[in-house]
Amino acid sequence: MHRFIEKVIGLDLVAKTPLGRAKAFIKFRVLVRRELINSFLIVIGVFSAAFGLESFLLPNNFIDGGITGVSLLVNARFGWNLSWLIVILNLPFVYLAYKQIGKNFVIKTALGIAGLALCIAFVHFPILTDDTLLVAVFGGLFLGAGIGLTMRGGGTMDGTEVMAIALSRNSSLSVGDIIMIVNVVIFSFAAWLLSFETALYSILSYFSASKTIDFIIEGIEEYMGVTIVSAKNEEIRSMIIHDMGRGVTLYKGERGYGKSGEKGDVNIIYTVITRLEVAKLKTEIEKIDPAAFVVMNSIKDTKGGMIKKRALH
């Protein structure tokens, strides 16, 4: 039983030495705390997205971008059950995420999608307004907040980004380019199947949702450049390479005058990850060295290296 749990969470729960057991307990505590926070973010995200859909977008036949937008479009045109549409249309991308990103992300994504479908089916929010402008802005805001919170929790409720990441690895197009092309097609169909005016208001909802997502995840774009300064740089380097399947670059640096009052040489780690991997990287670094100094900055796109190759999980 111990070995099964260790395989699932990646920790040595039956270490032979007291020091080993102490380290395992610290890592386990960090992991549990992080996952509780992630679960809370996903739950809040599910309710926020469901509120945006039921109170604003659905009653007015507005749509959004991505797979959620396709589900809304089919629902508005044919009246098919939205909960089932969200689950069925996202299934191929959940499988793609399992192949391209990893099990932890897939579990959280599946929970987010299933939670949204169940919330729409069984939790009913009141319709707050029929003003088209308010519907477009606030419907997109709450839906975007839900997706953003779920992404902060390490998953997603929409398969579009998974598809875009997978396609970008074998294409000259960036993730942003692919998402834009997909949404242009979706809103073109909305103008044809619904009305041109509805499509325009839906585009406004999409922009509202996009800006809210950017705000929720602190301006994170497609890729993040991460600089890490830590006394345990070798352990962190090994984790990034072997656990996350990402390449690293080491810079030779020298510590300044810190809290310990000591100076000395140190290897500075630089790596590039997708924004979907940020939560995992933070957790893994905290398990190894809670005092590590980590700086993250947005990167629009990358070329070469290991960032567009399949991660090892």
C-alpha positions as CSV (number, residue, x, y, z in Angstrom):
1,M,0.0,0.0,0.0
2,H,2.8,2.4,0.9
3,R,4.5,1.7,-2.4
4,F,1.3,2.4,-4.4
5,I,0.8,5.7,-2.6
6,E,4.5,6.6,-3.2
7,K,4.1,5.9,-7.0
8,V,1.0,8.1,-7.1
9,I,2.5,11.1,-5.2
10,G,6.1,10.6,-6.0
11,L,7.3,10.6,-2.4
12,D,9.3,8.1,-0.3
13,L,6.9,7.5,2.7
14,V,9.0,4.6,4.2
15,A,12.4,6.1,4.2
16,K,15.0,4.2,6.2
17,T,16.6,7.1,8.1
18,P,15.0,9.7,10.3
19,L,16.3,12.5,8.0
20,G,14.8,10.8,5.0
21,R,11.4,10.4,6.7
22,A,11.6,14.1,7.8
23,K,12.3,15.2,4.2
24,A,9.5,13.0,2.9
25,F,7.0,14.4,5.5
26,I,8.0,18.0,4.5
27,K,7.5,17.2,0.8
28,F,4.2,15.5,1.5
29,R,2.9,18.5,3.5
30,V,3.9,20.9,0.7
31,L,2.2,18.7,-1.8
32,V,-1.0,18.3,0.2
33,R,-1.2,22.1,0.9
34,R,-0.6,22.9,-2.8
35,E,-3.2,20.4,-4.0
36,L,-5.8,21.6,-1.5
37,I,-5.3,25.1,-2.9
38,N,-5.5,23.9,-6.5
39,S,-8.7,22.0,-5.7
40,F,-10.3,25.1,-4.1
41,L,-9.3,27.2,-7.2
42,I,-10.9,24.6,-9.5
43,V,-14.1,24.4,-7.5
44,I,-14.5,28.2,-7.4
45,G,-13.6,28.3,-11.1
46,V,-16.3,25.8,-12.0
47,F,-19.0,27.8,-10.1
48,S,-17.8,31.1,-11.6
49,A,-17.9,29.7,-15.2
50,A,-21.4,28.1,-14.6
51,F,-22.7,31.4,-13.2
52,G,-21.4,33.3,-16.3
53,L,-23.1,30.8,-18.6
54,E,-26.4,30.4,-16.8
55,S,-27.0,34.0,-15.7
56,F,-25.7,35.8,-18.8
57,L,-24.7,33.9,-21.9
58,L,-27.2,31.0,-22.2
59,P,-30.4,32.9,-21.9
60,N,-29.4,35.3,-24.6
61,N,-27.8,32.7,-27.0
62,F,-24.4,34.3,-26.8
63,I,-21.3,32.2,-27.2
64,D,-17.6,32.3,-26.3
65,G,-14.4,31.1,-28.0
66,G,-12.9,27.7,-27.9
67,I,-14.6,24.4,-27.2
68,T,-17.0,26.1,-24.7
69,G,-18.0,28.4,-27.6
70,V,-18.7,25.4,-29.9
71,S,-20.8,23.8,-27.2
72,L,-22.8,27.0,-26.7
73,L,-23.2,27.4,-30.5
74,V,-24.6,23.9,-31.0
75,N,-26.8,24.4,-28.0
76,A,-28.2,27.7,-29.3
77,R,-28.7,26.3,-32.8
78,F,-30.0,22.8,-32.1
79,G,-31.0,22.9,-28.4
80,W,-28.9,19.9,-27.5
81,N,-28.0,19.4,-23.8
82,L,-25.1,21.8,-23.0
83,S,-23.7,19.6,-20.2
84,W,-23.3,16.6,-22.5
85,L,-21.8,18.8,-25.2
86,I,-19.2,20.2,-22.9
87,V,-18.1,16.7,-21.9
88,I,-18.2,15.0,-25.3
89,L,-16.5,17.8,-27.3
90,N,-13.7,18.0,-24.7
91,L,-13.0,14.3,-24.5
92,P,-10.6,14.2,-27.5
93,F,-8.6,17.0,-26.0
94,V,-8.4,15.4,-22.6
95,Y,-6.9,12.3,-24.3
96,L,-4.5,14.6,-26.2
97,A,-3.5,16.3,-22.9
98,Y,-2.8,12.8,-21.4
99,K,-0.4,12.1,-24.3
100,Q,1.2,15.5,-24.5
101,I,1.2,17.1,-21.0
102,G,0.8,14.6,-18.2
103,K,-1.5,12.7,-15.8
104,N,-1.8,15.4,-13.1
105,F,-3.0,18.0,-15.6
106,V,-5.4,15.5,-17.2
107,I,-7.0,14.6,-13.8
108,K,-7.5,18.3,-12.9
109,T,-8.8,19.1,-16.4
110,A,-11.2,16.2,-16.3
111,L,-12.5,17.3,-12.9
112,G,-12.9,20.8,-14.1
113,I,-14.9,19.8,-17.2
114,A,-17.0,17.3,-15.3
115,G,-17.6,19.8,-12.6
116,L,-18.8,22.4,-15.0
117,A,-21.1,20.0,-16.7
118,L,-22.6,18.8,-13.4
119,C,-23.0,22.4,-12.2
120,I,-24.9,23.4,-15.3
121,A,-27.1,20.4,-15.0
122,F,-28.0,20.6,-11.3
123,V,-27.2,24.1,-10.0
124,H,-29.4,26.8,-11.4
125,F,-28.4,30.5,-11.2
126,P,-30.9,33.3,-11.7
127,I,-31.0,35.4,-15.0
128,L,-29.7,38.8,-13.9
129,T,-30.2,41.0,-17.0
130,D,-31.2,40.9,-20.6
131,D,-29.2,44.0,-21.6
132,T,-27.0,42.7,-24.5
133,L,-24.0,44.8,-23.6
134,L,-24.0,43.8,-19.9
135,V,-24.6,40.2,-20.9
136,A,-21.6,40.2,-23.2
137,V,-19.2,41.9,-20.8
138,F,-20.1,40.2,-17.5
139,G,-20.9,36.8,-19.1
140,G,-17.4,36.8,-20.5
141,L,-15.9,38.1,-17.3
142,F,-17.3,35.3,-15.1
143,L,-16.6,32.6,-17.6
144,G,-13.0,33.9,-18.1
145,A,-12.6,34.1,-14.3
146,G,-13.7,30.5,-14.0
147,I,-11.3,29.3,-16.7
148,G,-8.5,31.4,-15.2
149,L,-9.0,30.0,-11.7
150,T,-9.0,26.5,-13.1
151,M,-5.7,27.2,-14.9
152,R,-4.3,28.6,-11.7
153,G,-5.2,25.3,-10.1
154,G,-3.2,23.4,-12.7
155,G,-6.0,22.3,-15.1
156,T,-8.4,23.9,-17.7
157,M,-12.0,23.7,-18.6
158,D,-11.5,24.2,-22.4
159,G,-9.5,21.9,-24.7
160,T,-8.6,24.6,-27.2
161,E,-5.3,25.4,-25.5
162,V,-4.3,21.8,-25.3
163,M,-5.0,21.4,-29.0
164,A,-3.1,24.6,-29.8
165,I,0.0,23.5,-27.8
166,A,0.0,20.1,-29.5
167,L,-0.3,21.6,-33.0
168,S,2.3,24.3,-32.4
169,R,5.0,21.7,-31.7
170,N,4.8,20.5,-35.3
171,S,4.0,23.9,-36.9
172,S,5.5,27.3,-37.4
173,L,2.4,28.8,-35.9
174,S,2.4,29.9,-32.3
175,V,-0.2,28.9,-29.7
176,G,-1.8,32.3,-29.9
177,D,-2.0,32.1,-33.7
178,I,-3.8,28.7,-33.6
179,I,-6.3,29.8,-30.9
180,M,-7.0,33.0,-33.0
181,I,-7.7,30.9,-36.1
182,V,-9.9,28.5,-34.3
183,N,-12.0,31.4,-32.8
184,V,-12.3,33.2,-36.1
185,V,-13.9,30.0,-37.5
186,I,-16.2,29.6,-34.5
187,F,-17.4,33.2,-34.7
188,S,-17.9,33.0,-38.5
189,F,-20.2,30.0,-37.9
190,A,-22.0,32.0,-35.2
191,A,-22.7,34.8,-37.7
192,W,-24.0,32.3,-40.2
193,L,-26.1,30.1,-37.9
194,L,-27.3,32.7,-35.4
195,S,-27.0,36.4,-36.5
196,F,-24.3,38.9,-37.3
197,E,-25.2,41.0,-34.3
198,T,-25.1,37.9,-32.0
199,A,-21.7,37.1,-33.4
200,L,-20.4,40.6,-32.7
201,Y,-21.6,40.5,-29.1
202,S,-20.1,37.1,-28.7
203,I,-16.8,38.4,-29.8
204,L,-17.1,41.0,-27.1
205,S,-17.8,38.2,-24.6
206,Y,-14.7,36.4,-25.8
207,F,-12.5,39.5,-25.4
208,S,-13.9,40.1,-21.9
209,A,-13.2,36.4,-21.0
210,S,-9.6,36.6,-22.5
211,K,-8.7,39.7,-20.6
212,T,-10.1,38.2,-17.4
213,I,-8.1,35.1,-17.8
214,D,-4.9,37.1,-18.3
215,F,-5.7,39.1,-15.2
216,I,-6.5,36.0,-13.1
217,I,-3.3,34.2,-14.0
218,E,-1.2,37.4,-13.5
219,G,-0.5,38.2,-17.1
220,I,0.8,34.7,-18.0
221,E,0.9,34.2,-21.7
222,E,1.8,31.1,-23.7
223,Y,5.3,30.5,-22.2
224,M,7.1,31.5,-19.1
225,G,10.8,32.0,-18.7
226,V,11.8,30.9,-15.2
227,T,15.1,31.9,-13.4
228,I,15.8,30.0,-10.2
229,V,18.5,30.8,-7.7
230,S,18.9,28.1,-5.0
231,A,21.6,26.3,-3.0
232,K,19.9,23.1,-4.1
233,N,20.3,23.9,-7.8
234,E,21.4,20.4,-8.7
235,E,18.3,18.8,-7.3
236,I,16.1,21.4,-9.0
237,R,17.9,20.9,-12.3
238,S,17.4,17.2,-12.1
239,M,13.7,17.6,-11.3
240,I,13.1,19.9,-14.3
241,I,15.0,17.5,-16.7
242,H,13.7,14.2,-15.5
243,D,10.3,14.9,-13.9
244,M,9.1,17.7,-16.2
245,G,11.0,16.7,-19.3
246,R,12.3,20.3,-19.9
247,G,15.7,21.6,-20.8
248,V,17.7,24.0,-18.6
249,T,20.5,26.4,-19.0
250,L,22.9,27.0,-16.1
251,Y,24.6,30.4,-15.5
252,K,27.6,30.7,-13.3
253,G,26.7,33.3,-10.6
254,E,27.8,34.7,-7.3
255,R,25.6,35.3,-4.3
256,G,25.3,38.7,-2.9
257,Y,24.9,39.6,0.8
258,G,21.8,37.7,1.9
259,K,20.1,36.8,5.2
260,S,22.8,34.3,6.0
261,G,25.5,36.9,5.6
262,E,27.4,34.7,3.3
263,K,28.7,35.0,-0.3
264,G,29.6,32.3,-2.7
265,D,29.4,30.9,-6.2
266,V,26.1,29.4,-7.3
267,N,24.6,27.9,-10.5
268,I,21.6,29.9,-11.7
269,I,19.0,27.8,-13.5
270,Y,17.0,29.1,-16.5
271,T,14.2,27.2,-18.1
272,V,11.1,27.8,-20.3
273,I,7.8,26.1,-19.6
274,T,4.2,26.4,-20.8
275,R,1.8,28.3,-18.6
276,L,0.0,25.1,-17.9
277,E,3.1,23.8,-16.1
278,V,3.6,26.8,-13.8
279,A,1.6,25.3,-10.9
280,K,3.5,22.0,-11.0
281,L,6.9,23.7,-11.2
282,K,6.2,25.9,-8.2
283,T,5.1,22.9,-6.2
284,E,8.2,20.9,-7.1
285,I,10.6,23.7,-6.3
286,E,8.9,24.3,-3.0
287,K,9.3,20.6,-2.1
288,I,13.0,20.8,-2.8
289,D,13.9,24.3,-1.5
290,P,11.1,26.6,0.0
291,A,13.7,29.4,0.2
292,A,14.6,29.3,-3.5
293,F,14.5,32.7,-5.3
294,V,12.3,32.3,-8.4
295,V,11.6,34.9,-11.1
296,M,9.1,34.4,-13.9
297,N,8.5,36.5,-17.0
298,S,6.2,36.1,-20.0
299,I,7.5,34.9,-23.4
300,K,5.4,35.2,-26.5
301,D,6.8,32.2,-28.4
302,T,9.8,30.0,-28.5
303,K,11.8,28.1,-31.2
304,G,14.0,25.1,-30.8
305,G,15.1,23.4,-27.6
306,M,12.7,21.1,-25.7
307,I,9.8,23.4,-25.0
308,K,7.8,22.1,-28.0
309,K,8.7,18.5,-27.5
310,R,6.7,16.0,-25.6
311,A,7.4,16.2,-21.8
312,L,8.4,13.1,-20.0
313,H,5.9,11.9,-17.4
